[in-house]
């Protein structure tokens, strides 16, 4: 079987490498010649754990190659995955011009039965558009089928998510295409992964509804965190208590500075737009978007309050700039927005991120002592008035607190990802400000330590 994956961005690369690892031949196509050259040298343009090894392994086995030449790759393929970008337009809807261009090329090069799979997150009805575009260009001579097979890959664990997914969704109205998809994914079927086979529209909506629901969980717990701060409750314990209810589940209930990245903000805006296009309103999604904007502003105010009311003239060691750990991606990163907000209020920022500093410099340019970048967390803390944790990289969970204290002008940690146990930080002599939990400081103990008990012993 020959597979062509159009678009060698994040989704395309992961999809191509993983499919090649299933044992099929994959040609990755991208119009960016320098990217294709680099890929053919085995250089991976993005940071994703395990991806470089998987790409090189399958290139060496002659199952994976890259080209800029779309036509021959399309003609040789039995199945074509479309994994090109669908950026947001100013009104929040997805820009489909790249998808349309690929559909036109497929129509121009259709030389036999092919299955065309949309992998990019696309508005409901895109499958229909792709089908019509191909049919118009191909002139009705050749058979083909369109399939929606949305991706549910998380950055930082994309390979794992592809190889061990909770489910695979296949939408089509052509049984032959469904059979081909089940064959492509046979290694996952053997591993008992559930497959949802349905029509294209339902498949497209499963993706949006899933991401909208997950974004709702995050905004929900972020609003609960605000209440916790007002009421003297602890959001970590509240989330734990909620999550132990099987109907709710413990995942995606980590409060913090809001969701970011290339998917959740874009997809939630797109869901709102989809509803609007149907003359409806998705009221909960509207509220989720509003809450996600509000939480970032609330975080800036919170940092200012922790610094005594104003950030003006204060120096912060900013730890973490990517939208989440294990990625260099800063797209719609709350960390960047909050850092920008603090810089605008006169704070001096001494930044460090393990992977995303080069990317961050584009949005938060170096500017003398107003915005500077440093080699590690300790160097960033030199002479700062507080440490501000914005992204929960593992290395920030184990900072040597004594070493930090020596470098700071005062022992203050503002942790917007709740990665520390407040009592431990307080015991090390720090004032500790986090999200949805009371402020901790030396000598300020809770009378009852929160814990979850099962049977006789603590968990
Ligand atoms: C997401 C979806 O999880 C994935 O299924 C989809 O295909 C693409 O979008 P990703 O954007 O890589 O993946 O990141 P994810 O781990 O889901 O986190 C998204 C954002 O939500 C991050 O900013 C993260 O910090 C935030 N988040 C996540 C929270 O604030 N709290 C949580 O409990 C979980």
Boltz pocket constraint, residues with backbone or C-beta under 6 A from the ligand:
constraints:
  - pocket:
      binder: B
      contacts: [[A, 151], [A, 152], [A, 153], [A, 154], [A, 155], [A, 156], [A, 211], [A, 218], [A, 251], [A, 252], [A, 253], [A, 254], [A, 255], [A, 256], [A, 257], [A, 258], [A, 259], [A, 260], [A, 261], [A, 262], [A, 263], [A, 264], [A, 323], [A, 324]]
      max_distance: 6.0
